[in-house]
Amino acid sequence: MDSELVNKEYLKSLNKAFYFIEDHLHETLSLEKVADIACYSPYHFHRIFKAITSETLNEYITRKRVEKAALLLQRNRSVVIAEISHLCGFNSNSAFTRAFNRYYGISPTAFRKANPSPYSKISQTDRKNGKNPPDFEEYLYNMENLIKWLATKADIEIKSIEETPIVFLTQIGDEGMGDTFYQLMKWARPKGLLDKPDFKMGTIYHDSFKVTPAEKVRMSICLLLDEPVAVDGEVGLSKIENGKYIVAKSEISVEEISKAWTALFIWMNENGYQKAEKTPFEIYHNDFNTHPEKKCIMEMCIPIK
């Protein structure tokens, strides 16, 4: 990465671009339009964007569209592929199929057939029609075991969460997250934002590890606030949106977090809930490094309709 390009002001501008792209994937997104949102010339923005994300803007937008489509193919199985193509910003079904095939090496139709929702049981109708795969029993067994495991690890409830302001740093990829938390706390401490003994930090997931390579997943490492504050440099100001959430409070090791998320999504589906378009997030109630067993006391939150 070109160190000359990576500074606080660049990252602040890129945050605006990330959020704009995320909210407008269904629209035509030109370099000129996105660069204007970031307040840079197209040429300068293109260099900055590629230096920080290791992708051109077009590569990034196409990947985000394809990954959104992959999630829709898994979670919204009643939605026809032509509609998914439109919802994800492709101007034709053929363009969608080419992009999807290039990214996953399989057509959208084949992907949907080969990937039953990772969070739901294969339908009983398919079983009766003889369409279930040979590993159905193992698949079902693993799901049931995950739900049983989660029941021993977490207290789950449906809660209404009020809008909560946050300050955040953007994290791309799962490497170096500890450093990002440290940098955010270093920024927040002299401003008195860590003075409350029960201050809470968190991680907001803008991408899913199910369809996005781990090194490209975008997250917001954040500090929850009582009220908005002035920000500067690479630190952004945003919010956790109000709404209804599945909230699972648990005390688990860092290594168990991924397993707990998978189990919670299965629990969601088995209990008849549907994920909303908002982003899932974690809230931490302790520093796991100070825990006698190095465990995280945390809440995993999934927005639901």
TORMAR-204373 format. One record per residue (C-alpha): residue number from 1; y, x, z; residue in one letter; chain. Coordinates in steps of 0.1 Angstrom, whole numbers, plus 5000, padded with zeros to 4 digits. Each point is the difference from the previous one (the first is absolute). Layout:
<rs>
R    k     v     u     w  r  c
R  NUM     Y     X     Z  A  A
...
</rs>
This chain:
<rs>
R    k     v     u     w  r  c
R    1  5000  5000  5000  M  A
R    2  5035  5013  4991  D  A
R    3  5017  5007  5033  S  A
R    4  5034  4998  4984  E  A
R    5  4994  4963  4992  L  A
R    6  4986  4989  5033  V  A
R    7  5028  4993  5024  N  A
R    8  5010  4972  5022  K  A
R    9  5023  4982  4976  E  A
R   10  4974  5001  4973  Y  A
R   11  4974  4984  5023  L  A
R   12  5025  4974  5011  K  A
R   13  5007  4990  4964  S  A
R   14  4963  4999  4991  L  A
R   15  4993  4976  5029  N  A
R   16  5023  4975  4982  K  A
R   17  4981  5006  4968  A  A
R   18  4966  4995  5017  F  A
R   19  5010  4967  5015  Y  A
R   20  5016  4988  4968  F  A
R   21  4969  5008  4979  I  A
R   22  4977  4983  5026  E  A
R   23  5021  4968  4998  D  A
R   24  5003  5000  4962  H  A
R   25  4967  5011  4987  L  A
R   26  4997  4967  4980  H  A
R   27  5032  5009  4981  E  A
R   28  5009  5025  4973  T  A
R   29  5009  5032  5019  L  A
R   30  5018  5026  4979  S  A
R   31  5010  5036  5011  L  A
R   32  5036  4990  4997  E  A
R   33  4997  4969  5022  K  A
R   34  4981  5018  5028  V  A
R   35  5022  5031  4998  A  A
R   36  5031  4977  5004  D  A
R   37  4985  4985  5032  I  A
R   38  4996  5036  5013  A  A
R   39  5036  5009  4989  C  A
R   40  4989  5029  4978  Y  A
R   41  5001  5007  4963  S  A
R   42  4967  4993  4982  P  A
R   43  4995  5037  4993  Y  A
R   44  5007  5011  5036  H  A
R   45  4979  4971  5015  F  A
R   46  4971  5008  4978  H  A
R   47  4999  5036  5013  R  A
R   48  5003  4989  5036  I  A
R   49  4974  4973  4998  F  A
R   50  4974  5022  4984  K  A
R   51  5006  5029  5024  A  A
R   52  4994  4977  5030  I  A
R   53  4973  4977  4988  T  A
R   54  4983  5024  4975  S  A
R   55  5001  4971  4975  E  A
R   56  5025  4989  4973  T  A
R   57  5016  4967  5007  L  A
R   58  4980  4983  4973  N  A
R   59  4967  5015  5014  E  A
R   60  5010  4987  5034  Y  A
R   61  5009  4965  4989  I  A
R   62  4968  4997  4979  T  A
R   63  4979  5012  5029  R  A
R   64  5016  4975  5024  K  A
R   65  4995  4971  4975  R  A
R   66  4963  5009  4995  V  A
R   67  4994  5004  5037  E  A
R   68  5016  4966  5007  K  A
R   69  4979  4985  4973  A  A
R   70  4968  5016  5016  A  A
R   71  5008  4983  5033  L  A
R   72  5007  4967  4984  L  A
R   73  4967  5002  4981  L  A
R   74  4982  5005  5033  Q  A
R   75  5019  4977  5023  R  A
R   76  5010  4971  4976  N  A
R   77  4968  4994  4981  R  A
R   78  5012  4966  4988  S  A
R   79  5030  5014  4982  V  A
R   80  4993  5007  4963  V  A
R   81  5004  5035  4986  I  A
R   82  5028  4990  4976  A  A
R   83  5020  4987  5029  E  A
R   84  4994  5032  5020  I  A
R   85  5012  5020  4970  S  A
R   86  5032  4980  5000  H  A
R   87  5005  5002  5038  L  A
R   88  4997  5038  4998  C  A
R   89  5026  5005  4973  G  A
R   90  4979  5007  4969  F  A
R   91  5014  4986  4968  N  A
R   92  4965  4992  4985  S  A
R   93  4964  4997  5011  N  A
R   94  4990  5029  4977  S  A
R   95  5026  5023  5016  A  A
R   96  4987  4990  5034  F  A
R   97  4964  5006  4991  T  A
R   98  5008  5034  4985  R  A
R   99  5020  5011  5030  A  A
R  100  4973  4987  5024  F  A
R  101  4972  5017  4981  N  A
R  102  5019  5033  4999  R  A
R  103  5005  4999  5037  Y  A
R  104  4966  4987  5013  Y  A
R  105  4978  5007  4970  G  A
R  106  4990  4963  4998  I  A
R  107  5015  4968  4986  S  A
R  108  5016  4975  5024  P  A
R  109  4972  4975  4993  T  A
R  110  4973  5026  5008  A  A
R  111  5019  5012  5031  F  A
R  112  5001  4965  5014  R  A
R  113  4963  4995  4994  K  A
R  114  4991  5034  5014  A  A
R  115  5023  4996  5031  N  A
R  116  4994  4970  5021  P  A
R  117  5028  4998  5025  S  A
R  118  4995  5028  5026  P  A
R  119  5010  4976  5027  Y  A
R  120  4979  4970  4992  S  A
R  121  4963  4989  4997  K  A
R  122  4985  4997  4965  I  A
R  123  5000  4963  4993  S  A
R  124  4970  4979  5009  Q  A
R  125  5003  4984  4965  T  A
R  126  4994  5034  4984  D  A
R  127  4970  5005  5022  R  A
R  128  4985  4967  4989  K  A
R  129  5006  5009  4964  N  A
R  130  4983  5033  5004  G  A
R  131  5031  5020  4994  K  A
R  132  5002  5019  5033  N  A
R  133  4995  5037  4998  P  A
R  134  4968  5016  5013  P  A
R  135  5018  5015  5031  D  A
R  136  5013  4966  5011  F  A
R  137  4982  5000  5033  E  A
R  138  5013  5035  5008  E  A
R  139  5035  4990  4990  Y  A
R  140  4999  4969  5022  L  A
R  141  4984  5020  5029  Y  A
R  142  5028  5026  4998  N  A
R  143  5027  4974  5001  M  A
R  144  4985  4982  5029  E  A
R  145  4997  5032  5019  N  A
R  146  5036  5009  4993  L  A
R  147  5012  4967  5014  I  A
R  148  4978  5004  5031  K  A
R  149  5013  5036  5005  W  A
R  150  5036  4987  4997  L  A
R  151  4994  4974  5027  A  A
R  152  4992  5028  5024  T  A
R  153  5031  5020  4991  K  A
R  154  5028  4975  4995  A  A
R  155  5016  4968  5013  D  A
R  156  5010  4979  4970  I  A
R  157  5025  4972  4999  E  A
R  158  5023  4982  4975  I  A
R  159  5036  5007  5009  K  A
R  160  5035  4993  4987  S  A
R  161  5020  5032  4998  I  A
R  162  5037  4999  4999  E  A
R  163  5020  5021  4976  E  A
R  164  5003  5035  5014  T  A
R  165  5023  5027  4988  P  A
R  166  4986  5035  4995  I  A
R  167  5011  5035  4990  V  A
R  168  4975  5018  4978  F  A
R  169  4990  5031  4980  L  A
R  170  4980  4997  4968  T  A
R  171  4966  5016  5001  Q  A
R  172  4981  5004  4967  I  A
R  173  4963  5009  5006  G  A
R  174  4980  5002  5031  D  A
R  175  5006  5037  5006  E  A
R  176  5027  5012  5024  G  A
R  177  5006  4966  5017  M  A
R  178  5004  5017  5034  G  A
R  179  5029  5021  4987  D  A
R  180  5017  4969  4987  T  A
R  181  4997  4983  5034  F  A
R  182  5015  5031  5016  Y  A
R  183  5029  5001  4975  Q  A
R  184  5008  4964  5007  L  A
R  185  5000  5005  5038  M  A
R  186  5021  5031  4996  K  A
R  187  5026  4979  4982  W  A
R  188  4998  4971  5024  A  A
R  189  5001  5019  5033  R  A
R  190  5037  5011  5000  P  A
R  191  5010  4965  4991  K  A
R  192  4984  4986  5031  G  A
R  193  4974  4980  4981  L  A
R  194  4971  5014  5021  L  A
R  195  5016  4994  5033  D  A
R  196  4980  4968  5007  K  A
R  197  4967  5010  5016  P  A
R  198  4981  4974  4980  D  A
R  199  5015  5009  4965  F  A
R  200  4975  4993  4972  K  A
R  201  4993  5018  4968  M  A
R  202  4979  4988  4971  G  A
R  203  4988  5004  4964  T  A
R  204  5006  4975  4972  I  A
R  205  4976  5001  4971  Y  A
R  206  5015  4993  4966  H  A
R  207  4968  5009  4982  D  A
R  208  4963  4993  5007  S  A
R  209  4975  5029  5004  F  A
R  210  4975  4976  4983  K  A
R  211  5017  5005  4966  V  A
R  212  5025  5029  5004  T  A
R  213  4990  5036  5002  P  A
R  214  5006  5013  5036  A  A
R  215  5024  5026  4988  E  A
R  216  5022  4974  4983  K  A
R  217  5001  4972  5027  V  A
R  218  5036  4993  5010  R  A
R  219  5007  4993  5036  M  A
R  220  5030  4995  5022  S  A
R  221  4998  5020  5033  I  A
R  222  5023  4979  5022  C  A
R  223  5016  4995  5034  L  A
R  224  5004  4963  5011  L  A
R  225  5035  4991  5012  L  A
R  226  5017  4972  5019  D  A
R  227  5029  4999  4975  E  A
R  228  5010  5018  4968  P  A
R  229  5016  5035  5003  V  A
R  230  5019  5022  4976  A  A
R  231  4978  5024  4981  V  A
R  232  5006  5032  4981  D  A
R  233  4982  5024  4977  G  A
R  234  4964  4992  4992  E  A
R  235  4996  4975  5029  V  A
R  236  5001  4964  4987  G  A
R  237  5007  4967  5017  L  A
R  238  4977  4971  4993  S  A
R  239  4981  4973  5019  K  A
R  240  4967  4985  5008  I  A
R  241  5001  4965  4985  E  A
R  242  4996  4970  5022  N  A
R  243  4970  4978  4995  G  A
R  244  4964  4992  5010  K  A
R  245  4977  5030  5005  Y  A
R  246  4964  5008  5011  I  A
R  247  5006  5025  5028  V  A
R  248  4971  5021  5013  A  A
R  249  5008  5020  5031  K  A
R  250  4975  5028  5006  S  A
R  251  4994  5034  5017  E  A
R  252  4982  5022  4974  I  A
R  253  4998  5035  4988  S  A
R  254  5020  5012  4970  V  A
R  255  4967  5003  4981  E  A
R  256  4992  4963  5006  E  A
R  257  5033  4986  4986  I  A
R  258  4988  4997  4964  S  A
R  259  4968  4983  5011  K  A
R  260  5020  4976  5022  A  A
R  261  5023  4990  4971  W  A
R  262  4970  4992  4977  T  A
R  263  4984  4980  5028  A  A
R  264  5033  4981  5006  L  A
R  265  5003  4990  4964  F  A
R  266  4964  4987  5000  I  A
R  267  5008  4980  5032  W  A
R  268  5031  4986  4982  M  A
R  269  4979  4987  4971  N  A
R  270  4971  4987  5021  E  A
R  271  5024  4980  5021  N  A
R  272  5017  4984  4969  G  A
R  273  5033  5018  5000  Y  A
R  274  5017  5013  4969  Q  A
R  275  5022  5031  4999  K  A
R  276  5037  4994  4992  A  A
R  277  5020  5023  4977  E  A
R  278  5016  5018  5028  K  A
R  279  4988  5035  5011  T  A
R  280  4975  5007  5028  P  A
R  281  5010  5024  5027  F  A
R  282  4990  5017  5032  E  A
R  283  5020  5001  5033  I  A
R  284  4992  5028  5025  Y  A
R  285  5002  4995  5037  H  A
R  286  4993  5036  5010  N  A
R  287  4998  5036  4988  D  A
R  288  4963  5005  4995  F  A
R  289  5004  5037  5008  N  A
R  290  5008  4991  5036  T  A
R  291  4971  4976  5003  H  A
R  292  4971  5014  5021  P  A
R  293  4975  4991  4972  E  A
R  294  5025  5007  4971  K  A
R  295  5001  4962  4992  K  A
R  296  5026  4979  4984  C  A
R  297  5012  4969  5017  I  A
R  298  5012  4980  4970  M  A
R  299  5005  4967  4982  E  A
R  300  4988  4995  4965  M  A
R  301  5020  4972  4983  C  A
R  302  4991  4981  4968  I  A
R  303  5025  4975  4986  P  A
R  304  4983  4967  4992  I  A
R  305  5011  4968  4981  K  A
</rs>
